Amino acid sequence: MVKNIAVIGDSESIKGFGAVGIDMFICDEPLESGGLFKRIAETEDYAIIYMTEELFELSARERNKFADRAIPAVIPIPSAQGNRGTGQKRLSKFVEQAVGSDILFGN
């Protein structure tokens, strides 16, 4: 079965993703992001779900229910409002768990 790629974010931040074939899910109401993420992840149609950092942070409870699964991979991306550093912090945490110290960013 072919798995697709999705992006969840506010309309301004994700408007270009559709041009490259990524399924867009507009969420202009941040508090609805958890429910939207859950509905998308439960379909099992998506191997990768990109989320703007704000929505990624707000949907932590719902995302944690899928944390033990390899698919979907959930990746935070900056929004049109700017970079919050969520992706870098997450990558730093993974590297530290793998090698025992943060060799990438030195935090």
DRENRO-45121 format. One record per residue: residue number from 1; residue in three letters; x, y, z of N, C-alpha, C, O, CB in turn. Coordinates in nm, 2 decimals. Glycine has a CB too. Example, Ala and Ser with C-alpha at 12.3 -4.5 7.8 and 13.67 -1.06 7.14 Angstrom:
(1,"Ala",(1.32,-0.57,0.78),(1.23,-0.45,0.78),(1.32,-0.33,0.78),(1.42,-0.33,0.85),(1.13,-0.45,0.90))
(2,"Ser",(1.28,-0.22,0.71),(1.37,-0.11,0.71),(1.29,0.00,0.79),(1.34,0.11,0.80),(1.41,-0.06,0.57))
This chain:
(1,"Met",(0.08,-0.12,0.00),(0.00,0.00,0.00),(0.09,0.12,0.00),(0.18,0.13,0.08),(-0.10,0.00,0.12))
(2,"Val",(0.06,0.22,-0.09),(0.13,0.34,-0.10),(0.09,0.43,0.02),(-0.03,0.45,0.04),(0.11,0.41,-0.23))
(3,"Lys",(0.19,0.49,0.08),(0.16,0.59,0.19),(0.19,0.73,0.14),(0.28,0.75,0.06),(0.25,0.56,0.32))
(4,"Asn",(0.11,0.82,0.18),(0.12,0.96,0.13),(0.19,1.04,0.24),(0.23,1.00,0.34),(-0.02,1.01,0.10))
(5,"Ile",(0.20,1.17,0.20),(0.26,1.27,0.29),(0.15,1.38,0.31),(0.09,1.42,0.22),(0.39,1.33,0.23))
(6,"Ala",(0.14,1.42,0.44),(0.04,1.52,0.48),(0.11,1.64,0.55),(0.22,1.62,0.60),(-0.07,1.46,0.57))
(7,"Val",(0.05,1.75,0.54),(0.10,1.87,0.62),(-0.02,1.93,0.69),(-0.13,1.95,0.63),(0.17,1.97,0.53))
(8,"Ile",(0.00,1.96,0.81),(-0.11,2.03,0.89),(-0.05,2.16,0.93),(0.06,2.17,0.99),(-0.15,1.94,1.02))
(9,"Gly",(-0.13,2.27,0.91),(-0.09,2.40,0.95),(-0.19,2.51,0.91),(-0.29,2.48,0.85),(0.05,2.43,0.89))
(10,"Asp",(-0.16,2.63,0.95),(-0.24,2.74,0.91),(-0.23,2.76,0.76),(-0.13,2.73,0.70),(-0.21,2.87,0.99))
(11,"Ser",(-0.33,2.82,0.70),(-0.34,2.84,0.56),(-0.22,2.91,0.50),(-0.17,2.88,0.40),(-0.47,2.91,0.52))
(12,"Glu",(-0.17,3.01,0.57),(-0.06,3.09,0.52),(0.07,3.01,0.52),(0.15,3.03,0.43),(-0.04,3.22,0.61))
(13,"Ser",(0.09,2.93,0.62),(0.21,2.86,0.63),(0.23,2.74,0.53),(0.34,2.70,0.50),(0.23,2.81,0.77))
(14,"Ile",(0.12,2.68,0.50),(0.12,2.55,0.42),(0.08,2.57,0.27),(0.07,2.47,0.20),(0.05,2.44,0.48))
(15,"Lys",(0.04,2.69,0.23),(-0.02,2.70,0.10),(0.06,2.65,-0.02),(0.00,2.62,-0.12),(-0.05,2.85,0.08))
(16,"Gly",(0.19,2.64,-0.01),(0.27,2.59,-0.12),(0.29,2.44,-0.13),(0.34,2.39,-0.23),(0.41,2.65,-0.11))
(17,"Phe",(0.26,2.37,-0.02),(0.28,2.23,-0.02),(0.20,2.15,-0.12),(0.24,2.04,-0.17),(0.25,2.17,0.12))
(18,"Gly",(0.08,2.19,-0.15),(0.00,2.12,-0.25),(0.06,2.12,-0.38),(0.03,2.02,-0.46),(-0.14,2.19,-0.25))
(19,"Ala",(0.14,2.22,-0.42),(0.20,2.22,-0.55),(0.30,2.11,-0.57),(0.33,2.07,-0.69),(0.27,2.35,-0.57))
(20,"Val",(0.35,2.05,-0.47),(0.44,1.94,-0.48),(0.38,1.80,-0.44),(0.45,1.70,-0.42),(0.57,1.96,-0.39))
(21,"Gly",(0.25,1.80,-0.44),(0.18,1.67,-0.42),(0.15,1.63,-0.28),(0.11,1.52,-0.25),(0.25,1.57,-0.49))
(22,"Ile",(0.18,1.72,-0.18),(0.15,1.68,-0.04),(0.01,1.72,-0.01),(-0.04,1.83,-0.04),(0.25,1.76,0.05))
(23,"Asp",(-0.06,1.63,0.06),(-0.20,1.66,0.10),(-0.20,1.76,0.22),(-0.14,1.74,0.32),(-0.27,1.52,0.15))
(24,"Met",(-0.27,1.87,0.19),(-0.28,1.98,0.29),(-0.40,1.97,0.38),(-0.51,1.94,0.33),(-0.27,2.11,0.22))
(25,"Phe",(-0.38,1.99,0.51),(-0.49,2.00,0.60),(-0.48,2.13,0.67),(-0.40,2.14,0.76),(-0.49,1.88,0.70))
(26,"Ile",(-0.56,2.22,0.64),(-0.56,2.36,0.69),(-0.63,2.36,0.83),(-0.74,2.31,0.85),(-0.63,2.46,0.60))
(27,"Cys",(-0.55,2.41,0.92),(-0.60,2.42,1.06),(-0.58,2.57,1.11),(-0.47,2.59,1.17),(-0.54,2.32,1.16))
(28,"Asp",(-0.67,2.65,1.09),(-0.66,2.79,1.13),(-0.70,2.81,1.27),(-0.69,2.92,1.33),(-0.74,2.88,1.04))
(29,"Glu",(-0.76,2.71,1.34),(-0.80,2.71,1.48),(-0.70,2.62,1.55),(-0.73,2.50,1.56),(-0.95,2.67,1.50))
(30,"Pro",(-0.60,2.68,1.61),(-0.49,2.59,1.68),(-0.54,2.49,1.78),(-0.49,2.38,1.78),(-0.40,2.68,1.75))
(31,"Leu",(-0.65,2.52,1.85),(-0.70,2.43,1.95),(-0.76,2.30,1.89),(-0.79,2.20,1.96),(-0.80,2.49,2.04))
(32,"Glu",(-0.79,2.31,1.76),(-0.85,2.19,1.69),(-0.74,2.10,1.63),(-0.77,2.00,1.57),(-0.94,2.24,1.58))
(33,"Ser",(-0.62,2.13,1.64),(-0.51,2.06,1.58),(-0.49,1.92,1.63),(-0.46,1.83,1.55),(-0.38,2.13,1.60))
(34,"Gly",(-0.52,1.89,1.76),(-0.51,1.76,1.81),(-0.61,1.66,1.75),(-0.57,1.55,1.71),(-0.53,1.76,1.96))
(35,"Gly",(-0.73,1.71,1.74),(-0.83,1.62,1.68),(-0.81,1.60,1.53),(-0.83,1.49,1.48),(-0.97,1.69,1.70))
(36,"Leu",(-0.76,1.70,1.46),(-0.73,1.69,1.32),(-0.61,1.59,1.30),(-0.62,1.50,1.22),(-0.70,1.82,1.26))
(37,"Phe",(-0.51,1.60,1.38),(-0.40,1.51,1.37),(-0.44,1.37,1.40),(-0.41,1.28,1.32),(-0.29,1.55,1.48))
(38,"Lys",(-0.52,1.35,1.50),(-0.57,1.21,1.53),(-0.65,1.15,1.42),(-0.63,1.03,1.38),(-0.66,1.22,1.66))
(39,"Arg",(-0.74,1.23,1.36),(-0.82,1.18,1.24),(-0.73,1.14,1.13),(-0.75,1.03,1.06),(-0.92,1.28,1.20))
(40,"Ile",(-0.63,1.22,1.10),(-0.54,1.19,0.99),(-0.45,1.07,1.02),(-0.43,0.98,0.94),(-0.45,1.31,0.96))
(41,"Ala",(-0.39,1.06,1.14),(-0.30,0.95,1.18),(-0.38,0.82,1.18),(-0.32,0.71,1.15),(-0.24,0.98,1.31))
(42,"Glu",(-0.50,0.82,1.23),(-0.58,0.70,1.24),(-0.62,0.64,1.10),(-0.65,0.52,1.09),(-0.71,0.72,1.31))
(43,"Thr",(-0.61,0.71,1.00),(-0.65,0.66,0.86),(-0.54,0.56,0.81),(-0.56,0.48,0.73),(-0.66,0.77,0.76))
(44,"Glu",(-0.42,0.58,0.87),(-0.30,0.50,0.83),(-0.27,0.51,0.68),(-0.20,0.43,0.62),(-0.33,0.35,0.85))
(45,"Asp",(-0.31,0.63,0.62),(-0.28,0.66,0.48),(-0.15,0.73,0.47),(-0.10,0.75,0.35),(-0.39,0.74,0.42))
(46,"Tyr",(-0.09,0.78,0.57),(0.02,0.87,0.57),(0.14,0.82,0.64),(0.14,0.77,0.75),(-0.02,1.01,0.63))
(47,"Ala",(0.26,0.82,0.57),(0.38,0.77,0.62),(0.45,0.89,0.70),(0.52,0.87,0.80),(0.48,0.72,0.52))
(48,"Ile",(0.43,1.01,0.65),(0.49,1.13,0.71),(0.38,1.24,0.73),(0.30,1.26,0.64),(0.60,1.19,0.62))
(49,"Ile",(0.38,1.30,0.84),(0.29,1.41,0.87),(0.37,1.53,0.92),(0.43,1.52,1.03),(0.17,1.37,0.97))
(50,"Tyr",(0.38,1.63,0.84),(0.45,1.75,0.88),(0.34,1.84,0.95),(0.23,1.84,0.91),(0.51,1.83,0.75))
(51,"Met",(0.39,1.91,1.05),(0.30,2.00,1.13),(0.38,2.13,1.16),(0.49,2.12,1.19),(0.25,1.93,1.26))
(52,"Thr",(0.31,2.24,1.15),(0.38,2.36,1.19),(0.40,2.35,1.34),(0.33,2.28,1.42),(0.29,2.49,1.16))
(53,"Glu",(0.51,2.41,1.38),(0.56,2.40,1.52),(0.45,2.43,1.63),(0.44,2.36,1.73),(0.68,2.49,1.54))
(54,"Glu",(0.37,2.53,1.61),(0.27,2.57,1.70),(0.17,2.45,1.72),(0.14,2.42,1.83),(0.20,2.70,1.66))
(55,"Leu",(0.12,2.40,1.61),(0.03,2.29,1.61),(0.09,2.16,1.66),(0.02,2.09,1.73),(-0.04,2.27,1.47))
(56,"Phe",(0.21,2.14,1.63),(0.29,2.02,1.68),(0.29,2.03,1.83),(0.26,1.92,1.90),(0.43,2.02,1.63))
(57,"Glu",(0.32,2.14,1.89),(0.32,2.16,2.04),(0.19,2.14,2.10),(0.17,2.08,2.20),(0.39,2.29,2.08))
(58,"Leu",(0.09,2.20,2.04),(-0.05,2.19,2.09),(-0.11,2.05,2.08),(-0.21,2.02,2.16),(-0.14,2.29,2.02))
(59,"Ser",(-0.07,1.97,1.99),(-0.13,1.84,1.98),(-0.04,1.73,2.05),(-0.06,1.61,2.01),(-0.14,1.81,1.83))
(60,"Ala",(0.04,1.76,2.14),(0.13,1.67,2.21),(0.05,1.55,2.26),(0.10,1.43,2.25),(0.20,1.73,2.32))
(61,"Arg",(-0.06,1.57,2.33),(-0.14,1.46,2.39),(-0.18,1.36,2.28),(-0.16,1.24,2.30),(-0.26,1.51,2.46))
(62,"Glu",(-0.23,1.40,2.17),(-0.28,1.31,2.07),(-0.16,1.25,2.00),(-0.16,1.13,1.96),(-0.36,1.39,1.96))
(63,"Arg",(-0.05,1.32,1.97),(0.07,1.27,1.91),(0.13,1.16,1.99),(0.18,1.06,1.94),(0.17,1.38,1.88))
(64,"Asn",(0.13,1.17,2.12),(0.19,1.07,2.21),(0.12,0.94,2.20),(0.19,0.84,2.23),(0.19,1.12,2.36))
(65,"Lys",(0.00,0.94,2.16),(-0.07,0.81,2.14),(-0.02,0.73,2.03),(-0.04,0.61,2.02),(-0.22,0.83,2.12))
(66,"Phe",(0.06,0.80,1.94),(0.11,0.73,1.82),(0.27,0.72,1.83),(0.33,0.68,1.73),(0.07,0.81,1.69))
(67,"Ala",(0.32,0.76,1.94),(0.47,0.77,1.95),(0.54,0.64,1.94),(0.66,0.64,1.90),(0.50,0.83,2.09))
(68,"Asp",(0.48,0.53,1.97),(0.54,0.40,1.97),(0.53,0.34,1.83),(0.58,0.23,1.81),(0.48,0.31,2.07))
(69,"Arg",(0.47,0.40,1.74),(0.46,0.35,1.60),(0.56,0.42,1.51),(0.60,0.53,1.53),(0.31,0.38,1.54))
(70,"Ala",(0.61,0.34,1.42),(0.71,0.39,1.32),(0.64,0.48,1.22),(0.70,0.58,1.17),(0.78,0.27,1.25))
(71,"Ile",(0.52,0.45,1.19),(0.44,0.53,1.09),(0.31,0.58,1.16),(0.24,0.50,1.21),(0.41,0.45,0.96))
(72,"Pro",(0.28,0.70,1.15),(0.34,0.81,1.07),(0.46,0.87,1.15),(0.46,0.88,1.27),(0.24,0.91,1.03))
(73,"Ala",(0.56,0.91,1.07),(0.66,1.00,1.13),(0.60,1.14,1.13),(0.55,1.19,1.03),(0.80,0.99,1.04))
(74,"Val",(0.61,1.20,1.25),(0.56,1.34,1.26),(0.67,1.44,1.28),(0.75,1.42,1.37),(0.46,1.34,1.39))
(75,"Ile",(0.68,1.53,1.19),(0.79,1.62,1.18),(0.74,1.77,1.19),(0.66,1.81,1.11),(0.87,1.60,1.05))
(76,"Pro",(0.79,1.84,1.29),(0.76,1.98,1.31),(0.83,2.07,1.20),(0.95,2.04,1.17),(0.79,2.03,1.45))
(77,"Ile",(0.76,2.17,1.15),(0.82,2.26,1.05),(0.79,2.40,1.10),(0.69,2.42,1.16),(0.77,2.23,0.91))
(78,"Pro",(0.87,2.50,1.07),(0.84,2.64,1.10),(0.72,2.69,1.03),(0.68,2.64,0.92),(0.96,2.73,1.07))
(79,"Ser",(0.65,2.78,1.09),(0.53,2.84,1.02),(0.57,2.97,0.96),(0.69,3.01,0.96),(0.42,2.86,1.13))
(80,"Ala",(0.48,3.04,0.90),(0.50,3.17,0.84),(0.54,3.27,0.94),(0.60,3.37,0.91),(0.38,3.21,0.76))
(81,"Gln",(0.50,3.24,1.07),(0.53,3.34,1.18),(0.68,3.32,1.22),(0.72,3.41,1.30),(0.44,3.32,1.29))
(82,"Gly",(0.75,3.22,1.18),(0.89,3.21,1.22),(0.92,3.07,1.28),(0.83,2.99,1.31),(0.93,3.32,1.31))
(83,"Asn",(1.04,3.05,1.31),(1.09,2.93,1.37),(1.10,2.94,1.52),(1.15,3.03,1.58),(1.24,2.90,1.31))
(84,"Arg",(1.03,2.84,1.59),(1.03,2.83,1.73),(1.15,2.74,1.79),(1.17,2.74,1.91),(0.90,2.78,1.78))
(85,"Gly",(1.21,2.67,1.70),(1.32,2.58,1.74),(1.27,2.45,1.79),(1.35,2.37,1.84),(1.40,2.65,1.85))
(86,"Thr",(1.15,2.41,1.77),(1.09,2.29,1.81),(1.16,2.17,1.74),(1.20,2.07,1.81),(0.94,2.28,1.78))
(87,"Gly",(1.18,2.18,1.61),(1.25,2.07,1.54),(1.39,2.05,1.58),(1.43,1.93,1.60),(1.24,2.10,1.39))
(88,"Gln",(1.46,2.15,1.61),(1.60,2.14,1.65),(1.61,2.08,1.79),(1.69,1.99,1.81),(1.67,2.28,1.65))
(89,"Lys",(1.52,2.12,1.88),(1.52,2.06,2.01),(1.49,1.92,2.01),(1.55,1.84,2.08),(1.42,2.14,2.10))
(90,"Arg",(1.39,1.88,1.92),(1.36,1.74,1.91),(1.47,1.65,1.86),(1.50,1.54,1.91),(1.23,1.73,1.82))
(91,"Leu",(1.54,1.70,1.75),(1.65,1.63,1.70),(1.76,1.62,1.80),(1.83,1.52,1.81),(1.70,1.71,1.57))
(92,"Ser",(1.79,1.73,1.87),(1.89,1.73,1.98),(1.86,1.62,2.08),(1.95,1.55,2.12),(1.90,1.86,2.04))
(93,"Lys",(1.74,1.60,2.12),(1.69,1.50,2.22),(1.72,1.36,2.16),(1.77,1.28,2.24),(1.55,1.52,2.25))
(94,"Phe",(1.69,1.34,2.04),(1.71,1.21,1.98),(1.85,1.17,1.97),(1.89,1.06,2.00),(1.65,1.20,1.83))
(95,"Val",(1.94,1.27,1.93),(2.08,1.25,1.92),(2.14,1.22,2.06),(2.22,1.13,2.08),(2.15,1.37,1.86))
(96,"Glu",(2.09,1.29,2.16),(2.14,1.27,2.30),(2.10,1.13,2.35),(2.18,1.07,2.42),(2.09,1.38,2.39))
(97,"Gln",(1.98,1.09,2.32),(1.94,0.95,2.36),(2.02,0.85,2.29),(2.06,0.74,2.35),(1.79,0.93,2.32))
(98,"Ala",(2.06,0.87,2.16),(2.13,0.77,2.09),(2.28,0.76,2.13),(2.33,0.65,2.13),(2.12,0.80,1.94))
(99,"Val",(2.35,0.87,2.15),(2.49,0.87,2.17),(2.53,0.92,2.31),(2.65,0.91,2.35),(2.56,0.96,2.07))
(100,"Gly",(2.44,0.96,2.39),(2.47,1.00,2.53),(2.50,1.15,2.55),(2.51,1.19,2.66),(2.58,0.92,2.57))
(101,"Ser",(2.52,1.22,2.44),(2.54,1.37,2.46),(2.49,1.43,2.33),(2.48,1.37,2.22),(2.69,1.40,2.49))
(102,"Asp",(2.47,1.56,2.34),(2.42,1.64,2.22),(2.55,1.68,2.14),(2.61,1.78,2.16),(2.34,1.76,2.26))
(103,"Ile",(2.58,1.60,2.04),(2.70,1.63,1.96),(2.67,1.72,1.84),(2.76,1.77,1.77),(2.76,1.49,1.90))
(104,"Leu",(2.54,1.74,1.81),(2.50,1.83,1.70),(2.50,1.98,1.74),(2.56,2.06,1.67),(2.36,1.79,1.65))
(105,"Phe",(2.43,2.01,1.85),(2.41,2.15,1.88),(2.47,2.19,2.01),(2.48,2.31,2.04),(2.26,2.17,1.89))
(106,"Gly",(2.53,2.10,2.09),(2.60,2.13,2.21),(2.52,2.19,2.32),(2.58,2.27,2.40),(2.71,2.22,2.17))
(107,"Asn",(2.39,2.16,2.33),(2.31,2.22,2.43),(2.32,2.14,2.56),(2.25,2.17,2.66),(2.16,2.23,2.38))
